[in-house]
Amino acid sequence: MRDLIMSDFLKSLAVPGTTPSGGAVAALGVAQAAALLARAAGADRELRAEAEVLRMHALRLAEKDAHAVGQFALAGLAAGAAALAACLPAADVIAAAAKALTLAERLLPASGLLGAVLPEPGLSGARSSNTGSSGTVPSWMVSPDVAAVAEIARSSAMTARVAIETRLGAVTGDAAIALRATVASVDGLAERATWVTAAVRAANASAEYATSGLSNQPVG
């Protein structure tokens, strides 16, 4: 799947059938988010490396999901083992989306810089004081790629959640309990994504206001 050109992949999605499924699309979304993270990381080599690892992991998840969902379709709806196998890649997509969001949080300005414009929630990652994004984004602004990552992570997690719920009825025991916990975690992930996007918008709006205010100061 990773070697398909975009037009061929979209054609495969349009063909009636079970694969590639929404879970594979969600995984590819995380891969795109990870690529944006690598770009936004700029000089932060550690974060850039983590983003690259996440990108490759998400690509593998897309392939795993396509294979597992295909096997589930062949086995029939009553096949519990196949249903579980079809749920697991989607569950991993949710975890990968959460990782992408954690990396995005690290690219936000320090909490003190945002405190005046946006309330601070409990975030999971330490954040740097600027994006360092290739010298193209001023240090007092945040790359819009960070908000894009948050929104893609939210969409991918929600899509993967629906994929799990569709097959969860055929899964029993401890595996079903664990999958339900994964599904339940998506609401919290979505709230974090909302905050990251709001933080990017607030920081950049504040920076734009400060910049315009400086430019309007009288000279002399």
Salt bridges, closest charged atoms under 4 A:
GLU50 OE1 - LYS99 NZ 2.86
GLU50 OE2 - ARG106 NH1 2.97
GLU52 OE1 - ARG55 NH2 2.91
GLU63 OE1 - ARG2 NH2 3.05
GLU105 OE2 - ARG192 NE 2.92
GLU120 OE2 - ARG127 NH2 3.17
ASP145 OD2 - ARG39 NE 2.84
GLU151 OE2 - ARG154 NH2 2.87
ASP187 OD1 - ARG161 NH1 2.88
